[in-house]
Amino acid sequence: MLKTLLYILICIPIFSFSQNNLLEEINTDSIGNQDISAVFKGIKIVNFESTKLISKGEFIFMVSHRFGSIENGFDSFFGLDNAVTRLNFVFGLSDAININASRSSFQKTYEASVKIRFISQQENGFPFTLVSYNTILCNTALSSSNLPKLEFQHRLGYMSQLLVSRKLNSGLSLELAPTFFHDNYVAIDDQDNSQFALGLGGRYKLGKRWSLNVDYGWHLNRAADSPYKNPLSIGVDIETGGHVFQLLFTNAQAMNTNGFLGQATGDWGQGDIYFGFNLTRIFN
């Protein structure tokens, strides 16, 4: 029953919303003048997407880096010897629609996505910002030498989220992210290909140009014998002109949603965590 409810929630932005009506509503002057601004300053909370979109015609280049686990200390120079990188490009087709393309060295993953805002939180109106985020990815690291029956379709994965945020006051914003993701290939026999999670995140403003950000993914149907953990990430956002720079710690080295929700290997209790950063450059 829980799976069914989550699936319905996630599919609402894709199949049930009247997108044209909502997007037209967003573009009206009466609604636009009441929109709450700066719910989140970056397009990411830490690992999870935030409900922020860039404006029409804007372009973002984001470099994300996750070093190896700091657990081994100087043996791996606190993880610097085992780093992974993700390059992400975001373009604003309109104020309410962004498209993304990225490549990550984690499993040599290519990803394309679309992010759509249905409605924004308003001062004297709707109390939440609603955004859908949907991706398709390709894991090019899978090898036919290890998987003789490998076909191209096994490399593919999909993800759909409904992002619901609210700015509670000038300092605190929170987000809820019910998530459905599917990998055509999973390494664990008892793990369902279709998986469900609930993301929780928030931002607390510490100063004019910096904030503390936290997000957590609660996996809802992980296999009993799975070695993977729920991802917990903590970061500090620093705004510097056209850049947003985030320093972070996380127990998930993967940076695409299927990866950090389904394959987080670190354990905060054991000090098995990864240091990293997200660096965003905005071009107008």
C-alpha positions in Angstrom: 0.0 0.0 0.0 2.8 2.4 0.9 4.5 1.7 -2.5 1.3 2.4 -4.3 0.7 5.7 -2.5 4.2 6.9 -3.2 4.0 5.9 -6.8 0.7 7.9 -7.2 2.3 10.9 -5.5 5.3 10.8 -7.8 3.3 10.3 -10.9 1.0 13.3 -10.2 3.4 15.8 -11.7 3.9 13.7 -14.8 0.5 12.3 -15.6 -2.2 14.1 -13.6 -1.3 17.8 -13.4 -2.7 20.1 -16.0 0.7 21.5 -16.8 -0.4 24.2 -19.3 -2.9 25.7 -16.8 -0.4 25.7 -14.0 2.4 27.2 -16.1 0.0 29.9 -17.4 -0.9 30.7 -13.8 2.8 31.1 -12.9 3.3 33.6 -15.7 0.4 35.9 -14.6 1.4 39.2 -13.0 -0.9 38.7 -10.1 0.8 35.4 -9.1 4.3 36.5 -10.0 4.2 39.5 -7.7 3.4 37.4 -4.7 6.0 34.6 -5.2 8.3 34.0 -2.3 11.9 34.4 -3.3 15.1 32.6 -2.4 13.5 29.5 -0.9 16.9 27.9 -1.8 19.9 29.7 -3.2 21.4 26.7 -5.1 19.8 24.2 -7.5 21.0 21.5 -5.1 20.4 21.2 -1.4 23.4 19.0 -1.0 22.8 15.8 -3.1 19.1 16.3 -3.6 17.7 18.8 -6.1 16.1 21.8 -4.6 13.0 23.5 -5.9 15.1 26.4 -7.3 15.1 26.8 -11.1 17.2 29.2 -13.1 15.6 31.9 -15.3 14.9 31.7 -19.0 18.1 32.0 -21.0 20.4 31.4 -18.1 23.1 28.7 -18.2 24.7 27.0 -15.3 27.9 24.9 -15.2 28.3 22.9 -12.1 31.4 20.9 -11.1 30.8 18.4 -8.3 33.6 16.4 -6.6 33.5 13.6 -4.1 36.8 12.5 -2.7 37.2 8.9 -1.4 36.4 8.0 2.2 38.3 9.9 4.9 38.2 6.7 7.0 41.7 5.5 5.9 43.4 8.8 6.8 46.8 9.3 5.2 46.8 6.0 3.4 44.5 7.6 0.8 45.4 11.1 1.8 41.9 11.4 3.4 40.2 10.3 0.2 42.0 12.5 -2.4 43.4 9.4 -4.1 40.0 8.0 -4.9 37.9 11.0 -6.1 35.0 11.0 -8.5 33.8 14.1 -10.5 30.5 15.1 -12.1 30.1 17.8 -14.7 26.5 19.2 -15.0 25.1 21.7 -17.5 21.7 23.3 -16.9 19.8 25.6 -19.2 16.7 27.6 -18.6 14.2 27.0 -21.4 11.8 29.2 -19.5 11.4 30.5 -16.0 9.5 27.3 -15.2 11.4 24.6 -17.2 15.1 23.7 -17.0 17.0 21.0 -18.8 20.1 19.3 -17.6 22.9 17.1 -19.0 25.7 15.6 -17.0 28.5 13.1 -17.0 29.9 11.5 -13.8 33.0 9.4 -13.4 31.1 7.2 -10.9 30.2 4.2 -13.1 30.9 6.5 -16.1 27.3 7.7 -16.0 25.6 10.0 -18.5 22.4 11.6 -17.5 19.7 13.9 -19.0 16.9 15.5 -17.0 14.1 18.0 -17.0 12.9 20.1 -14.1 9.5 21.8 -14.1 8.0 24.2 -11.7 4.2 23.9 -11.4 3.6 26.7 -8.9 5.6 28.8 -6.5 4.9 29.5 -2.8 3.1 32.8 -2.5 2.9 35.3 0.3 -0.9 35.3 0.4 -1.7 32.3 -1.6 -0.4 28.8 -2.2 1.8 27.7 0.7 4.3 25.5 -1.1 6.5 25.4 -4.2 5.8 22.3 -6.4 8.5 21.1 -8.8 8.9 17.8 -10.7 12.4 16.4 -11.5 12.7 13.5 -14.0 15.9 11.9 -15.3 17.2 9.1 -17.6 20.7 7.8 -17.1 23.1 5.4 -18.8 25.7 3.4 -16.8 28.5 2.9 -19.4 30.8 1.2 -16.9 28.9 -2.2 -17.1 31.1 -4.7 -19.0 30.0 -7.6 -21.2 33.1 -9.5 -20.1 31.6 -9.6 -16.5 28.0 -9.8 -17.7 27.8 -12.0 -20.8 24.1 -11.3 -21.4 24.5 -7.6 -21.1 22.3 -5.5 -23.5 22.1 -1.8 -23.9 18.8 -1.6 -22.0 20.5 -3.0 -18.9 22.6 0.2 -18.7 19.6 2.5 -18.4 17.9 3.9 -15.3 15.1 6.3 -14.6 14.0 8.5 -11.8 11.0 10.7 -11.0 10.6 13.1 -8.0 8.0 15.5 -6.7 9.8 18.3 -4.9 7.7 20.1 -2.3 9.3 23.0 -0.5 8.2 25.8 1.9 10.1 28.8 3.2 9.0 29.0 6.8 10.7 32.3 7.6 13.7 34.4 6.3 16.2 31.9 7.6 14.6 28.4 7.3 13.5 26.5 4.2 12.4 22.8 4.1 11.8 20.3 1.3 10.1 16.9 1.0 10.9 14.7 -2.1 9.0 11.5 -2.6 11.0 9.6 -5.2 10.6 6.6 -7.6 13.7 5.3 -9.3 14.3 2.3 -11.5 17.5 0.6 -12.6 17.2 -2.0 -15.4 20.2 -3.8 -13.8 20.8 -4.2 -10.1 23.7 -6.2 -8.6 21.8 -7.6 -5.6 19.5 -10.5 -6.5 16.8 -9.7 -3.9 16.7 -6.0 -4.7 13.7 -4.8 -6.8 14.5 -2.9 -9.9 11.9 -0.4 -9.0 12.7 1.4 -5.8 11.1 4.0 -3.6 12.5 6.6 -1.3 11.5 9.7 0.6 13.9 12.6 0.6 14.1 15.2 3.3 16.1 18.4 3.2 16.5 21.9 4.5 18.5 25.1 4.4 19.2 27.4 7.4 20.6 30.8 6.6 23.6 31.6 8.8 24.5 35.0 7.3 23.9 37.2 4.2 25.9 34.9 1.9 26.1 31.5 3.6 23.9 28.8 4.9 23.9 25.3 6.4 22.2 22.7 4.2 21.2 19.1 5.1 19.5 16.3 3.2 18.6 12.7 3.9 17.2 9.9 1.7 15.0 7.2 3.4 15.0 4.1 1.1 11.6 2.3 1.5 12.2 -1.1 -0.1 15.8 -1.9 0.2 16.7 -5.6 0.1 17.3 -7.2 3.5 20.8 -8.3 2.5 21.8 -5.0 0.9 25.1 -3.5 2.1 24.0 0.0 1.1 22.9 2.7 3.5 20.5 5.7 3.5 22.4 8.8 2.3 22.9 11.6 4.8 24.7 14.8 3.6 25.6 18.0 5.3 27.0 21.1 3.5 27.7 24.8 3.8 26.7 27.1 0.9 28.8 30.1 0.2 27.7 32.8 -2.3 30.4 34.7 -4.1 29.0 36.9 -6.9 28.1 34.6 -9.8 29.2 31.5 -8.0 27.6 29.3 -5.3 30.3 27.2 -3.6 29.3 24.3 -1.3 31.6 22.3 1.0 30.0 19.1 2.2 30.3 15.7 3.9 28.2 12.7 2.8 28.2 8.9 3.1 27.4 8.6 -0.7 30.1 9.0 -3.3 27.6 8.8 -6.2 26.1 12.1 -7.3 23.2 11.1 -9.5 19.9 10.3 -7.6 19.8 6.6 -8.5 23.4 6.3 -7.2 23.2 8.1 -3.9 19.8 6.7 -3.0 20.5 3.1 -4.1 24.3 2.7 -3.6 25.5 4.7 -0.7 28.3 2.7 1.0 29.5 5.0 3.7 28.6 4.8 7.4 28.6 8.0 9.5 28.9 6.0 12.7 32.1 4.4 11.5 33.6 7.6 10.1 33.3 6.2 6.6 32.3 9.4 4.9 33.3 11.5 1.9 34.4 15.1 1.7 33.4 17.0 -1.4 32.1 20.2 -3.0 29.6 21.5 -5.5 30.8 24.6 -7.5 28.2 26.4 -9.5 28.9 29.1 -12.1 25.9 31.0 -13.5 26.0 32.6 -17.0 23.3 35.1 -18.0 
